[in-house]
């Protein structure tokens, strides 16, 4: 199915948005693809994507974990994701839906794996809180650590993985719900929000 908008090239959604909702609601994990435009960056692993039929999807990047808002390097991590993704056409490969209601997905822009790029630049950790952690990203993280890129160049006391940090310093997810007006390359428009739940991220 192809949708057209006044601000972007035609967007092809492989499978319908409804099928993705049913897929995630049933707890299945077969990846589905959704195309759209990245219109907001909340932090280094959370963003908002607007589909061409005006669904705004709250997305958690799969397999990585960026610094929490109160952590050192948090703002630099957010800025790196903004540089890589904000305002750009993107494809989500949705894997699941987390307890906060976000779509957990790989983000691709012009074929580039943005999740991997965040780890490569030292702007996020591989999510070692998974069991097992994603093996394909471990060598990428090891290289970033060896080269002291990004967060790995910080003093040792500041290099604390978010899943450890959040256990001692629980912070609410700072989610601002607004229209897409004012976002880079996005028009003033009416939007419908899918899986938007400003909950305490540290609980999940």
KOLVEX-422579 format. One record per atom (N, C-alpha, C): residue in one letter; y, z, x. Coordinates in steps of 0.02 Angstrom, whole numbers, padded with zeros to 5 digits, always signed. Example, Ala and Ser with C-alpha at 12.3 -4.5 7.8 and 13.67 -1.06 7.14 Angstrom:
BEGIN
A-00284+00390+00660
A-00225+00390+00615
A-00165+00390+00660
S-00112+00354+00642
S-00053+00357+00684
S+00002+00394+00645
This chain:
BEGIN
X-00059+00000+00042
X+00000+00000+00000
X+00062+00000+00044
X+00110-00043+00030
X+00171-00048+00070
X+00231-00026+00030
X+00273+00017+00058
X+00334+00041+00027
X+00393+00015+00067
X+00450+00005+00034
X+00510-00017+00068
X+00566+00032+00054
X+00608+00041+00105
X+00666+00084+00096
X+00727+00048+00124
X+00786+00076+00110
X+00848+00045+00133
X+00863+00063+00206
X+00825+00111+00235
X+00842+00134+00302
X+00788+00123+00353
X+00734+00092+00335
X+00680+00084+00383
X+00641+00020+00368
X+00601+00000+00417
X+00556-00056+00407
X+00502-00037+00357
X+00469-00088+00327
X+00415-00071+00280
X+00365-00024+00312
X+00342+00024+00273
X+00296+00075+00297
X+00229+00068+00261
X+00176+00064+00299
X+00109+00060+00270
X+00076+00128+00274
X+00054+00153+00216
X+00018+00216+00213
X-00055+00200+00202
X-00098+00217+00250
X-00169+00201+00244
X-00202+00255+00202
X-00219+00236+00142
X-00239+00286+00093
X-00175+00311+00060
X-00179+00336+00002
X-00119+00361-00032
X-00104+00432-00014
X-00041+00454-00027
X-00022+00523-00015
X-00065+00569-00058
X-00081+00545-00118
X-00124+00585-00162
X-00192+00597-00131
X-00219+00546-00098
X-00284+00555-00067
X-00282+00605-00011
X-00225+00607+00025
X-00217+00657+00078
X-00215+00727+00048
X-00178+00734-00008
X-00174+00799-00041
X-00243+00822-00063
X-00281+00777-00092
X-00348+00795-00115
X-00393+00812-00056
X-00386+00773-00002
X-00426+00785+00058
X-00413+00854+00086
X-00348+00872+00094
X-00331+00936+00123
X-00348+00993+00075
X-00338+00981+00010
X-00353+01033-00038
X-00427+01050-00040
X-00469+01001-00024
X-00541+01013-00024
X-00565+01040+00042
X-00520+01049+00090
X-00539+01078+00154
X-00574+01029+00200
X-00573+00964+00185
X-00604+00916+00228
X-00558+00903+00288
X-00587+00877+00342
X-00548+00868+00403
X-00545+00796+00428
X-00572+00749+00391
X-00567+00679+00411
X-00494+00658+00413
X-00472+00631+00469
X-00401+00616+00478
X-00378+00560+00431
X-00319+00570+00403
X-00285+00518+00364
X-00220+00503+00398
X-00194+00443+00388
X-00132+00422+00421
X-00075+00417+00370
X-00018+00444+00389
X+00043+00440+00348
X+00099+00417+00394
X+00136+00367+00374
X+00192+00342+00413
X+00258+00364+00382
X+00308+00373+00424
X+00374+00393+00400
X+00423+00399+00457
X+00477+00437+00444
X+00529+00447+00495
X+00538+00522+00507
X+00541+00541+00570
X+00552+00611+00587
X+00626+00627+00575
X+00640+00674+00530
X+00709+00689+00511
X+00733+00758+00532
X+00688+00801+00554
X+00709+00868+00574
X+00659+00897+00622
X+00684+00935+00671
X+00642+00971+00719
X+00657+01045+00711
X+00607+01083+00693
X+00617+01155+00683
X+00606+01194+00747
X+00554+01176+00785
X+00542+01206+00850
X+00498+01157+00889
X+00469+01180+00944
X+00433+01135+00987
X+00367+01109+00961
X+00343+01135+00905
X+00281+01108+00877
X+00284+01101+00801
X+00344+01104+00772
X+00351+01098+00700
X+00408+01051+00683
X+00396+01005+00637
X+00446+00955+00620
X+00440+00935+00547
X+00487+00895+00525
X+00488+00870+00457
X+00488+00793+00460
X+00443+00763+00421
X+00438+00690+00418
X+00451+00668+00347
X+00493+00617+00339
X+00509+00588+00274
X+00473+00523+00265
X+00430+00519+00214
X+00395+00457+00200
X+00442+00410+00163
X+00424+00347+00160
X+00467+00297+00129
X+00471+00305+00053
X+00425+00344+00022
X+00431+00358-00049
X+00460+00428-00060
X+00497+00452-00009
X+00538+00513-00015
X+00499+00577-00022
X+00441+00580+00009
X+00406+00644+00018
X+00425+00672+00086
X+00447+00734+00087
X+00462+00767+00150
X+00404+00813+00167
X+00373+00801+00224
X+00312+00836+00244
X+00326+00882+00303
X+00307+00945+00295
X+00315+00995+00347
X+00253+00990+00392
X+00264+00977+00457
X+00209+00960+00502
X+00204+01010+00559
X+00143+01032+00573
X+00128+01073+00632
X+00087+01029+00679
X+00112+01018+00740
X+00077+00975+00787
X+00010+01007+00807
X-00043+00968+00802
X-00110+00994+00814
X-00123+01005+00889
X-00164+01055+00904
X-00192+01067+00970
X-00143+01094+01022
X-00080+01105+01003
X-00032+01131+01051
X+00004+01191+01021
X+00037+01230+01063
X+00075+01288+01040
X+00138+01293+01082
X+00195+01287+01050
X+00260+01291+01085
X+00286+01363+01083
X+00334+01380+01126
X+00362+01447+01125
X+00390+01466+01057
X+00380+01529+01038
X+00408+01555+00976
X+00485+01556+00981
X+00521+01558+00924
X+00594+01557+00926
X+00626+01611+00970
X+00594+01668+00977
X+00622+01722+01017
X+00600+01720+01090
X+00557+01672+01108
X+00531+01669+01175
X+00576+01630+01223
X+00573+01646+01288
X+00606+01603+01337
X+00578+01532+01332
X+00620+01483+01343
X+00605+01412+01343
X+00597+01382+01272
X+00607+01423+01220
X+00599+01398+01152
X+00647+01341+01137
X+00711+01350+01153
X+00761+01298+01137
X+00750+01235+01177
X+00730+01242+01240
X+00716+01182+01281
X+00655+01145+01254
X+00606+01181+01229
X+00548+01149+01199
X+00568+01110+01136
X+00611+01141+01095
X+00634+01107+01034
X+00673+01044+01052
X+00715+01048+01104
X+00754+00990+01125
X+00710+00934+01152
X+00656+00952+01186
X+00610+00901+01211
X+00578+00863+01153
X+00555+00900+01102
X+00525+00867+01044
X+00577+00824+01008
X+00639+00847+01006
X+00693+00808+00976
X+00703+00743+01013
X+00703+00746+01080
X+00711+00686+01121
X+00655+00636+01109
X+00594+00662+01103
X+00536+00619+01094
X+00529+00590+01024
X+00554+00627+00973
X+00534+00608+00905
X+00591+00602+00854
X+00645+00639+00860
X+00694+00642+00806
X+00725+00574+00791
X+00724+00556+00727
X+00753+00494+00704
X+00709+00433+00712
X+00648+00443+00739
X+00604+00386+00754
X+00550+00377+00701
X+00529+00314+00695
X+00472+00298+00652
X+00409+00326+00684
X+00366+00357+00644
X+00307+00391+00672
X+00249+00385+00624
X+00190+00397+00651
X+00129+00400+00611
X+00096+00468+00622
X+00079+00500+00568
X+00041+00563+00571
X-00033+00548+00563
X-00074+00578+00605
X-00145+00579+00594
X-00162+00650+00572
X-00165+00659+00506
X-00172+00726+00477
X-00244+00749+00484
X-00253+00808+00512
X-00320+00835+00524
X-00338+00891+00475
X-00288+00929+00453
X-00302+00986+00410
X-00236+01011+00382
X-00240+01066+00344
X-00181+01099+00319
X-00188+01173+00335
X-00137+01203+00366
X-00144+01272+00388
X-00126+01320+00332
X-00133+01386+00346
X-00122+01437+00295
X-00049+01443+00274
X-00004+01416+00316
X+00067+01415+00298
X+00084+01354+00256
X+00035+01312+00242
X+00045+01253+00200
X+00067+01191+00237
X+00068+01193+00303
X+00090+01136+00341
X+00033+01087+00355
X+00050+01023+00360
X+00001+00973+00381
X-00008+00978+00456
X-00068+00990+00479
X-00084+00994+00550
X-00104+00924+00573
X-00066+00896+00621
X-00075+00825+00634
X-00058+00806+00706
X-00087+00749+00727
X-00065+00716+00788
X-00007+00670+00769
X+00045+00669+00811
X+00104+00628+00797
X+00106+00570+00847
X+00106+00509+00821
X+00109+00449+00863
X+00174+00412+00852
X+00207+00393+00906
X+00268+00353+00903
X+00259+00294+00951
X+00258+00234+00924
X+00245+00173+00964
X+00183+00182+01007
X+00132+00212+00978
X+00068+00221+01012
X+00065+00280+01059
X+00122+00314+01070
X+00124+00371+01115
X+00105+00435+01079
X+00059+00473+01108
X+00035+00536+01080
X+00087+00590+01096
X+00127+00610+01047
X+00182+00657+01059
X+00155+00727+01073
X+00101+00746+01042
X+00070+00811+01056
X+00054+00816+01131
X+00022+00764+01157
X+00004+00762+01228
X+00067+00763+01272
X+00118+00726+01251
X+00179+00722+01291
X+00213+00790+01297
X+00211+00830+01244
X+00240+00897+01246
X+00205+00940+01299
X+00140+00934+01303
X+00102+00971+01354
X+00117+00942+01423
X+00119+00877+01429
X+00130+00844+01494
X+00198+00863+01524
X+00249+00870+01481
X+00316+00888+01504
X+00323+00963+01516
X+00271+01001+01502
X+00276+01073+01509
X+00319+01105+01455
X+00321+01073+01397
X+00361+01099+01340
X+00318+01136+01290
X+00253+01137+01300
X+00207+01173+01256
X+00142+01187+01293
X+00107+01238+01269
X+00041+01254+01294
X-00011+01214+01255
X-00069+01204+01284
X-00128+01187+01245
X-00146+01249+01205
X-00167+01240+01144
X-00183+01297+01101
X-00251+01327+01120
X-00249+01374+01167
X-00310+01408+01190
X-00335+01459+01139
X-00296+01469+01086
X-00318+01516+01034
X-00371+01483+00989
X-00379+01417+00997
X-00433+01382+00962
X-00499+01397+00997
X-00553+01392+00961
X-00619+01403+00989
X-00664+01345+00971
X-00678+01298+01018
X-00652+01297+01086
X-00583+01264+01088
X-00544+01273+01143
X-00480+01239+01149
X-00492+01163+01156
X-00442+01122+01138
X-00450+01049+01141
X-00459+01025+01213
X-00519+01004+01230
X-00537+00987+01299
X-00496+00929+01326
X-00477+00881+01284
X-00443+00822+01309
X-00372+00837+01335
X-00345+00895+01316
X-00278+00913+01339
X-00277+00961+01399
X-00334+00990+01415
X-00336+01039+01469
X-00316+01011+01537
X-00339+00950+01556
X-00316+00921+01620
X-00241+00907+01620
X-00214+00889+01563
X-00142+00875+01557
X-00102+00939+01570
X-00126+00994+01539
X-00092+01058+01550
X-00099+01081+01622
X-00158+01072+01651
X-00169+01093+01721
X-00122+01056+01768
X-00111+00992+01755
X-00065+00953+01797
X+00007+00978+01790
X+00029+00991+01727
X+00097+01016+01715
X+00106+01083+01750
X+00055+01125+01747
X+00059+01191+01779
X+00062+01184+01855
X+00021+01139+01882
X+00019+01129+01954
X+00086+01101+01980
X+00117+01057+01941
X+00181+01026+01960
X+00241+01069+01940
X+00228+01125+01908
X+00280+01172+01886
X+00333+01137+01842
X+00308+01100+01794
X+00353+01066+01747
X+00371+01112+01689
X+00432+01104+01666
X+00453+01139+01605
X+00444+01214+01609
X+00409+01241+01559
X+00400+01314+01554
X+00363+01343+01614
X+00324+01301+01649
X+00285+01326+01706
X+00329+01341+01767
X+00392+01320+01764
X+00439+01335+01818
X+00475+01402+01808
X+00462+01435+01752
X+00494+01498+01738
X+00464+01555+01781
X+00501+01611+01785
X+00471+01670+01817
X+00405+01688+01782
X+00358+01713+01819
X+00292+01728+01793
X+00293+01772+01731
X+00340+01821+01730
X+00344+01867+01673
X+00363+01832+01608
X+00394+01773+01613
X+00415+01737+01553
X+00362+01687+01529
X+00310+01676+01568
X+00259+01627+01549
X+00204+01664+01508
X+00220+01675+01446
X+00175+01712+01401
X+00156+01666+01343
X+00093+01649+01334
X+00072+01605+01279
X+00094+01633+01212
X+00115+01590+01165
X+00140+01613+01100
X+00091+01656+01061
X+00026+01641+01066
X-00023+01679+01027
X-00029+01751+01053
X-00009+01762+01115
X-00007+01830+01141
X+00061+01862+01125
X+00114+01824+01134
X+00182+01848+01119
X+00188+01871+01046
X+00161+01831+01000
X+00170+01846+00929
X+00133+01908+00906
X+00083+01929+00944
X+00046+01989+00925
X+00088+02052+00936
X+00134+02048+00983
X+00176+02107+00997
X+00246+02101+00968
X+00268+02038+00956
X+00336+02028+00930
X+00333+01978+00874
X+00319+02001+00814
X+00311+01958+00757
X+00379+01933+00734
X+00387+01867+00731
X+00451+01837+00712
X+00441+01791+00652
X+00486+01792+00603
X+00481+01746+00546
X+00496+01675+00568
X+00462+01628+00535
X+00477+01558+00547
X+00544+01540+00517
X+00589+01515+00558
X+00656+01498+00535
X+00655+01428+00505
X+00647+01424+00440
X+00642+01360+00406
X+00704+01349+00363
X+00739+01295+00376
X+00798+01278+00337
X+00780+01219+00292
X+00781+01230+00227
X+00765+01177+00180
X+00830+01145+00157
X+00837+01081+00172
X+00898+01046+00154
X+00881+00975+00135
X+00930+00939+00108
X+00918+00869+00093
X+00917+00831+00158
X+00894+00768+00157
X+00890+00729+00218
X+00958+00702+00238
X+01010+00714+00199
X+01077+00692+00217
X+01099+00726+00281
X+01128+00687+00325
X+01154+00716+00387
X+01106+00714+00445
X+01042+00700+00431
X+00994+00695+00485
X+01001+00627+00519
X+00982+00623+00582
X+00988+00562+00620
X+00953+00504+00585
X+00991+00451+00572
X+00966+00389+00543
X+00936+00398+00473
X+00948+00452+00441
X+00921+00463+00373
X+00978+00462+00323
X+00969+00430+00265
X+01022+00424+00215
X+01026+00486+00171
X+01078+00489+00130
X+01080+00540+00077
X+01030+00519+00025
X+00985+00563+00007
X+00933+00542-00040
X+00903+00603-00074
X+00870+00590-00130
X+00831+00642-00164
X+00763+00643-00131
X+00738+00703-00118
X+00674+00708-00084
X+00627+00754-00121
X+00563+00743-00111
X+00512+00787-00138
X+00476+00817-00079
X+00464+00882-00079
X+00436+00915-00021
X+00362+00931-00032
X+00323+00908+00016
X+00251+00920+00015
X+00236+00978+00062
X+00196+01025+00040
X+00171+01081+00080
X+00226+01118+00117
X+00283+01130+00084
X+00339+01163+00117
X+00336+01237+00101
X+00320+01278+00150
X+00315+01350+00138
X+00344+01390+00195
X+00406+01413+00190
X+00437+01452+00244
X+00408+01522+00249
X+00349+01527+00280
X+00314+01590+00286
X+00317+01615+00358
X+00293+01674+00368
X+00291+01704+00435
X+00237+01670+00476
X+00258+01627+00523
X+00210+01589+00563
X+00163+01633+00603
X+00188+01691+00623
X+00147+01734+00666
X+00085+01761+00630
X+00086+01758+00563
X+00027+01780+00526
X-00032+01733+00535
X-00016+01670+00555
X-00067+01618+00555
X-00082+01592+00625
